[in-house]
Amino acid sequence: MGLNGYEDATRARRWSDEDALSLRRTLVDMTPAQRQEVIRRLITTFNSNTLDVQTRGASF
Protein backbone atom coordinates (compact mmCIF):
# COMPACT_ATOMS: atom_id res chain seq x y z
CA MET A 1 0.00 0.00 0.00
CA GLY A 2 2.39 2.67 1.15
CA LEU A 3 1.40 6.20 0.39
CA ASN A 4 0.02 5.32 -3.06
CA GLY A 5 -2.67 3.07 -1.56
CA TYR A 6 -3.40 5.66 1.09
CA GLU A 7 -3.71 8.32 -1.59
CA ASP A 8 -6.01 6.07 -3.66
CA ALA A 9 -8.25 5.57 -0.63
CA THR A 10 -8.35 9.28 0.20
CA ARG A 11 -9.24 10.12 -3.41
CA ALA A 12 -12.06 7.58 -3.21
CA ARG A 13 -12.99 9.00 0.22
CA ARG A 14 -13.42 5.47 1.49
CA TRP A 15 -11.36 3.24 3.80
CA SER A 16 -12.31 -0.41 3.51
CA ASP A 17 -11.31 -3.70 5.10
CA GLU A 18 -9.21 -4.33 2.00
CA ASP A 19 -7.38 -1.02 2.48
CA ALA A 20 -6.67 -1.88 6.12
CA LEU A 21 -5.40 -5.36 5.22
CA SER A 22 -3.20 -3.96 2.48
CA LEU A 23 -1.74 -1.40 4.85
CA ARG A 24 -1.00 -4.03 7.51
CA ARG A 25 0.85 -6.13 4.93
CA THR A 26 2.86 -3.13 3.75
CA LEU A 27 3.77 -1.76 7.18
CA VAL A 28 6.05 -4.72 7.92
CA ASP A 29 8.33 -3.78 5.02
CA MET A 30 8.62 -0.11 5.97
CA THR A 31 11.22 1.57 8.09
CA PRO A 32 10.04 2.89 11.45
CA ALA A 33 10.06 6.45 10.04
CA GLN A 34 7.97 5.42 7.03
CA ARG A 35 5.47 3.58 9.25
CA GLN A 36 5.18 6.58 11.53
CA GLU A 37 4.53 8.93 8.59
CA VAL A 38 1.91 6.69 6.97
CA ILE A 39 0.07 6.14 10.26
CA ARG A 40 0.27 9.84 11.15
CA ARG A 41 -1.25 10.81 7.81
CA LEU A 42 -3.93 8.16 8.07
CA ILE A 43 -4.96 9.15 11.61
CA THR A 44 -5.01 12.81 10.62
CA THR A 45 -7.30 11.93 7.71
CA PHE A 46 -9.55 9.79 9.93
CA ASN A 47 -9.84 12.66 12.41
CA SER A 48 -10.77 15.12 9.67
CA ASN A 49 -13.85 13.00 8.83
CA THR A 50 -13.03 13.13 5.12
CA LEU A 51 -13.07 9.34 4.73
CA ASP A 52 -16.00 6.97 5.00
CA VAL A 53 -14.40 4.36 7.26
CA GLN A 54 -16.04 1.07 6.35
CA THR A 55 -13.88 -1.36 8.32
CA ARG A 56 -15.49 -3.96 10.52
CA GLY A 57 -12.44 -4.38 12.72
CA ALA A 58 -9.23 -2.49 13.23
CA SER A 59 -8.78 0.39 10.83
CA PHE A 60 -5.14 -0.56 10.22
Jmol script that loads the backbone (N, CA, C; Angstrom):
load data "model"
ATOM      1  N   MET A   1       0.835  -1.181   0.000  1.00  0.00           N
ATOM      2  CA  MET A   1       0.000   0.000   0.000  1.00  0.00           C
ATOM      3  C   MET A   1       0.875   1.238   0.000  1.00  0.00           C
ATOM      4  N   GLY A   2       1.594   1.461   1.073  1.00  0.00           N
ATOM      5  CA  GLY A   2       2.394   2.667   1.152  1.00  0.00           C
ATOM      6  C   GLY A   2       1.544   3.898   0.981  1.00  0.00           C
ATOM      7  N   LEU A   3       2.152   4.956   0.551  1.00  0.00           N
ATOM      8  CA  LEU A   3       1.403   6.195   0.387  1.00  0.00           C
ATOM      9  C   LEU A   3       0.513   6.164  -0.843  1.00  0.00           C
ATOM     10  N   ASN A   4       0.873   5.397  -1.869  1.00  0.00           N
ATOM     11  CA  ASN A   4       0.024   5.325  -3.062  1.00  0.00           C
ATOM     12  C   ASN A   4      -1.344   4.747  -2.731  1.00  0.00           C
ATOM     13  N   GLY A   5      -1.390   3.666  -1.965  1.00  0.00           N
ATOM     14  CA  GLY A   5      -2.665   3.072  -1.563  1.00  0.00           C
ATOM     15  C   GLY A   5      -3.458   4.003  -0.670  1.00  0.00           C
ATOM     16  N   TYR A   6      -2.758   4.667   0.224  1.00  0.00           N
ATOM     17  CA  TYR A   6      -3.402   5.657   1.092  1.00  0.00           C
ATOM     18  C   TYR A   6      -4.002   6.773   0.237  1.00  0.00           C
ATOM     19  N   GLU A   7      -3.228   7.245  -0.731  1.00  0.00           N
ATOM     20  CA  GLU A   7      -3.714   8.324  -1.593  1.00  0.00           C
ATOM     21  C   GLU A   7      -4.892   7.864  -2.443  1.00  0.00           C
ATOM     22  N   ASP A   8      -4.865   6.614  -2.911  1.00  0.00           N
ATOM     23  CA  ASP A   8      -6.010   6.071  -3.658  1.00  0.00           C
ATOM     24  C   ASP A   8      -7.261   6.069  -2.785  1.00  0.00           C
ATOM     25  N   ALA A   9      -7.111   5.628  -1.544  1.00  0.00           N
ATOM     26  CA  ALA A   9      -8.255   5.570  -0.628  1.00  0.00           C
ATOM     27  C   ALA A   9      -8.772   6.969  -0.308  1.00  0.00           C
ATOM     28  N   THR A  10      -7.885   7.933  -0.121  1.00  0.00           N
ATOM     29  CA  THR A  10      -8.353   9.282   0.198  1.00  0.00           C
ATOM     30  C   THR A  10      -9.035   9.923  -1.011  1.00  0.00           C
ATOM     31  N   ARG A  11      -8.561   9.614  -2.202  1.00  0.00           N
ATOM     32  CA  ARG A  11      -9.244  10.123  -3.409  1.00  0.00           C
ATOM     33  C   ARG A  11     -10.645   9.529  -3.517  1.00  0.00           C
ATOM     34  N   ALA A  12     -10.761   8.256  -3.162  1.00  0.00           N
ATOM     35  CA  ALA A  12     -12.062   7.581  -3.210  1.00  0.00           C
ATOM     36  C   ALA A  12     -12.936   7.964  -2.011  1.00  0.00           C
ATOM     37  N   ARG A  13     -12.313   8.609  -1.015  1.00  0.00           N
ATOM     38  CA  ARG A  13     -12.993   9.005   0.221  1.00  0.00           C
ATOM     39  C   ARG A  13     -13.635   7.824   0.934  1.00  0.00           C
ATOM     40  N   ARG A  14     -12.914   6.688   0.880  1.00  0.00           N
ATOM     41  CA  ARG A  14     -13.422   5.467   1.488  1.00  0.00           C
ATOM     42  C   ARG A  14     -12.243   4.666   2.010  1.00  0.00           C
ATOM     43  N   TRP A  15     -12.375   4.108   3.210  1.00  0.00           N
ATOM     44  CA  TRP A  15     -11.362   3.243   3.796  1.00  0.00           C
ATOM     45  C   TRP A  15     -12.035   1.921   4.123  1.00  0.00           C
ATOM     46  N   SER A  16     -11.637   0.886   3.406  1.00  0.00           N
ATOM     47  CA  SER A  16     -12.314  -0.410   3.508  1.00  0.00           C
ATOM     48  C   SER A  16     -11.467  -1.429   4.257  1.00  0.00           C
ATOM     49  N   ASP A  17     -12.054  -2.588   4.515  1.00  0.00           N
ATOM     50  CA  ASP A  17     -11.311  -3.699   5.105  1.00  0.00           C
ATOM     51  C   ASP A  17     -10.114  -4.074   4.226  1.00  0.00           C
ATOM     52  N   GLU A  18     -10.291  -4.012   2.922  1.00  0.00           N
ATOM     53  CA  GLU A  18      -9.206  -4.334   2.001  1.00  0.00           C
ATOM     54  C   GLU A  18      -8.067  -3.329   2.126  1.00  0.00           C
ATOM     55  N   ASP A  19      -8.409  -2.049   2.297  1.00  0.00           N
ATOM     56  CA  ASP A  19      -7.381  -1.020   2.485  1.00  0.00           C
ATOM     57  C   ASP A  19      -6.603  -1.275   3.772  1.00  0.00           C
ATOM     58  N   ALA A  20      -7.316  -1.611   4.836  1.00  0.00           N
ATOM     59  CA  ALA A  20      -6.673  -1.879   6.125  1.00  0.00           C
ATOM     60  C   ALA A  20      -5.756  -3.092   6.024  1.00  0.00           C
ATOM     61  N   LEU A  21      -6.213  -4.158   5.384  1.00  0.00           N
ATOM     62  CA  LEU A  21      -5.401  -5.355   5.222  1.00  0.00           C
ATOM     63  C   LEU A  21      -4.156  -5.058   4.391  1.00  0.00           C
ATOM     64  N   SER A  22      -4.329  -4.331   3.322  1.00  0.00           N
ATOM     65  CA  SER A  22      -3.204  -3.964   2.478  1.00  0.00           C
ATOM     66  C   SER A  22      -2.178  -3.144   3.250  1.00  0.00           C
ATOM     67  N   LEU A  23      -2.651  -2.213   4.048  1.00  0.00           N
ATOM     68  CA  LEU A  23      -1.738  -1.397   4.848  1.00  0.00           C
ATOM     69  C   LEU A  23      -0.980  -2.264   5.846  1.00  0.00           C
ATOM     70  N   ARG A  24      -1.672  -3.154   6.536  1.00  0.00           N
ATOM     71  CA  ARG A  24      -1.000  -4.034   7.506  1.00  0.00           C
ATOM     72  C   ARG A  24       0.100  -4.850   6.842  1.00  0.00           C
ATOM     73  N   ARG A  25      -0.159  -5.338   5.651  1.00  0.00           N
ATOM     74  CA  ARG A  25       0.847  -6.126   4.925  1.00  0.00           C
ATOM     75  C   ARG A  25       2.040  -5.267   4.523  1.00  0.00           C
ATOM     76  N   THR A  26       1.801  -4.023   4.202  1.00  0.00           N
ATOM     77  CA  THR A  26       2.857  -3.134   3.750  1.00  0.00           C
ATOM     78  C   THR A  26       3.682  -2.581   4.900  1.00  0.00           C
ATOM     79  N   LEU A  27       3.062  -2.363   6.042  1.00  0.00           N
ATOM     80  CA  LEU A  27       3.766  -1.764   7.185  1.00  0.00           C
ATOM     81  C   LEU A  27       4.988  -2.572   7.594  1.00  0.00           C
ATOM     82  N   VAL A  28       4.935  -3.886   7.472  1.00  0.00           N
ATOM     83  CA  VAL A  28       6.052  -4.720   7.922  1.00  0.00           C
ATOM     84  C   VAL A  28       7.315  -4.489   7.102  1.00  0.00           C
ATOM     85  N   ASP A  29       7.176  -4.015   5.884  1.00  0.00           N
ATOM     86  CA  ASP A  29       8.334  -3.784   5.017  1.00  0.00           C
ATOM     87  C   ASP A  29       8.852  -2.348   5.083  1.00  0.00           C
ATOM     88  N   MET A  30       8.220  -1.515   5.876  1.00  0.00           N
ATOM     89  CA  MET A  30       8.619  -0.106   5.975  1.00  0.00           C
ATOM     90  C   MET A  30       9.606   0.101   7.115  1.00  0.00           C
ATOM     91  N   THR A  31      10.367   1.161   6.981  1.00  0.00           N
ATOM     92  CA  THR A  31      11.225   1.568   8.089  1.00  0.00           C
ATOM     93  C   THR A  31      10.335   2.168   9.177  1.00  0.00           C
ATOM     94  N   PRO A  32      10.837   2.259  10.396  1.00  0.00           N
ATOM     95  CA  PRO A  32      10.040   2.889  11.448  1.00  0.00           C
ATOM     96  C   PRO A  32       9.580   4.309  11.076  1.00  0.00           C
ATOM     97  N   ALA A  33      10.433   5.078  10.438  1.00  0.00           N
ATOM     98  CA  ALA A  33      10.058   6.448  10.044  1.00  0.00           C
ATOM     99  C   ALA A  33       8.945   6.432   9.003  1.00  0.00           C
ATOM    100  N   GLN A  34       9.024   5.521   8.056  1.00  0.00           N
ATOM    101  CA  GLN A  34       7.972   5.417   7.035  1.00  0.00           C
ATOM    102  C   GLN A  34       6.649   5.012   7.667  1.00  0.00           C
ATOM    103  N   ARG A  35       6.693   4.006   8.560  1.00  0.00           N
ATOM    104  CA  ARG A  35       5.470   3.576   9.245  1.00  0.00           C
ATOM    105  C   ARG A  35       4.845   4.728  10.014  1.00  0.00           C
ATOM    106  N   GLN A  36       5.675   5.452  10.734  1.00  0.00           N
ATOM    107  CA  GLN A  36       5.183   6.576  11.526  1.00  0.00           C
ATOM    108  C   GLN A  36       4.504   7.619  10.637  1.00  0.00           C
ATOM    109  N   GLU A  37       5.101   7.924   9.494  1.00  0.00           N
ATOM    110  CA  GLU A  37       4.529   8.928   8.594  1.00  0.00           C
ATOM    111  C   GLU A  37       3.200   8.453   8.002  1.00  0.00           C
ATOM    112  N   VAL A  38       3.143   7.216   7.562  1.00  0.00           N
ATOM    113  CA  VAL A  38       1.906   6.692   6.974  1.00  0.00           C
ATOM    114  C   VAL A  38       0.788   6.676   8.022  1.00  0.00           C
ATOM    115  N   ILE A  39       1.094   6.199   9.210  1.00  0.00           N
ATOM    116  CA  ILE A  39       0.075   6.135  10.263  1.00  0.00           C
ATOM    117  C   ILE A  39      -0.340   7.534  10.689  1.00  0.00           C
ATOM    118  N   ARG A  40       0.615   8.453  10.782  1.00  0.00           N
ATOM    119  CA  ARG A  40       0.275   9.843  11.148  1.00  0.00           C
ATOM    120  C   ARG A  40      -0.689  10.449  10.132  1.00  0.00           C
ATOM    121  N   ARG A  41      -0.380  10.262   8.850  1.00  0.00           N
ATOM    122  CA  ARG A  41      -1.249  10.814   7.806  1.00  0.00           C
ATOM    123  C   ARG A  41      -2.631  10.173   7.831  1.00  0.00           C
ATOM    124  N   LEU A  42      -2.660   8.864   8.049  1.00  0.00           N
ATOM    125  CA  LEU A  42      -3.935   8.164   8.074  1.00  0.00           C
ATOM    126  C   LEU A  42      -4.793   8.617   9.257  1.00  0.00           C
ATOM    127  N   ILE A  43      -4.210   8.708  10.428  1.00  0.00           N
ATOM    128  CA  ILE A  43      -4.960   9.146  11.605  1.00  0.00           C
ATOM    129  C   ILE A  43      -5.446  10.578  11.438  1.00  0.00           C
ATOM    130  N   THR A  44      -4.606  11.429  10.880  1.00  0.00           N
ATOM    131  CA  THR A  44      -5.013  12.813  10.620  1.00  0.00           C
ATOM    132  C   THR A  44      -6.216  12.842   9.680  1.00  0.00           C
ATOM    133  N   THR A  45      -6.178  12.002   8.656  1.00  0.00           N
ATOM    134  CA  THR A  45      -7.295  11.928   7.711  1.00  0.00           C
ATOM    135  C   THR A  45      -8.547  11.382   8.381  1.00  0.00           C
ATOM    136  N   PHE A  46      -8.394  10.328   9.197  1.00  0.00           N
ATOM    137  CA  PHE A  46      -9.553   9.794   9.930  1.00  0.00           C
ATOM    138  C   PHE A  46     -10.180  10.883  10.809  1.00  0.00           C
ATOM    139  N   ASN A  47      -9.342  11.625  11.499  1.00  0.00           N
ATOM    140  CA  ASN A  47      -9.844  12.657  12.415  1.00  0.00           C
ATOM    141  C   ASN A  47     -10.496  13.825  11.691  1.00  0.00           C
ATOM    142  N   SER A  48     -10.169  14.014  10.429  1.00  0.00           N
ATOM    143  CA  SER A  48     -10.767  15.119   9.670  1.00  0.00           C
ATOM    144  C   SER A  48     -12.145  14.756   9.133  1.00  0.00           C
ATOM    145  N   ASN A  49     -12.546  13.493   9.302  1.00  0.00           N
ATOM    146  CA  ASN A  49     -13.847  13.002   8.827  1.00  0.00           C
ATOM    147  C   ASN A  49     -14.030  13.162   7.324  1.00  0.00           C
ATOM    148  N   THR A  50     -12.934  13.042   6.566  1.00  0.00           N
ATOM    149  CA  THR A  50     -13.034  13.133   5.116  1.00  0.00           C
ATOM    150  C   THR A  50     -13.100  11.760   4.450  1.00  0.00           C
ATOM    151  N   LEU A  51     -12.970  10.700   5.252  1.00  0.00           N
ATOM    152  CA  LEU A  51     -13.071   9.338   4.733  1.00  0.00           C
ATOM    153  C   LEU A  51     -14.294   8.654   5.321  1.00  0.00           C
ATOM    154  N   ASP A  52     -14.936   7.849   4.516  1.00  0.00           N
ATOM    155  CA  ASP A  52     -15.999   6.974   4.999  1.00  0.00           C
ATOM    156  C   ASP A  52     -15.305   5.679   5.433  1.00  0.00           C
ATOM    157  N   VAL A  53     -15.100   5.531   6.733  1.00  0.00           N
ATOM    158  CA  VAL A  53     -14.397   4.363   7.259  1.00  0.00           C
ATOM    159  C   VAL A  53     -15.390   3.209   7.318  1.00  0.00           C
ATOM    160  N   GLN A  54     -15.121   2.188   6.491  1.00  0.00           N
ATOM    161  CA  GLN A  54     -16.041   1.071   6.346  1.00  0.00           C
ATOM    162  C   GLN A  54     -15.470  -0.228   6.896  1.00  0.00           C
ATOM    163  N   THR A  55     -14.482  -0.141   7.769  1.00  0.00           N
ATOM    164  CA  THR A  55     -13.882  -1.359   8.315  1.00  0.00           C
ATOM    165  C   THR A  55     -14.762  -1.955   9.396  1.00  0.00           C
ATOM    166  N   ARG A  56     -14.726  -3.271   9.489  1.00  0.00           N
ATOM    167  CA  ARG A  56     -15.488  -3.962  10.518  1.00  0.00           C
ATOM    168  C   ARG A  56     -14.652  -4.258  11.748  1.00  0.00           C
ATOM    169  N   GLY A  57     -13.368  -4.117  11.619  1.00  0.00           N
ATOM    170  CA  GLY A  57     -12.444  -4.379  12.719  1.00  0.00           C
ATOM    171  C   GLY A  57     -11.512  -3.196  12.862  1.00  0.00           C
ATOM    172  N   ALA A  58     -10.256  -3.532  13.098  1.00  0.00           N
ATOM    173  CA  ALA A  58      -9.230  -2.494  13.229  1.00  0.00           C
ATOM    174  C   ALA A  58      -9.083  -1.731  11.922  1.00  0.00           C
ATOM    175  N   SER A  59      -8.892  -0.445  12.022  1.00  0.00           N
ATOM    176  CA  SER A  59      -8.778   0.389  10.826  1.00  0.00           C
ATOM    177  C   SER A  59      -7.437   0.274  10.141  1.00  0.00           C
ATOM    178  N   PHE A  60      -6.454  -0.300  10.836  1.00  0.00           N
ATOM    179  CA  PHE A  60      -5.142  -0.560  10.223  1.00  0.00           C
ATOM    180  C   PHE A  60      -4.371  -1.521  11.080  1.00  0.00           C
TER     181      PHE A  60
END
end "model"
wireframe off; spacefill off
backbone 0.3
color backbone group
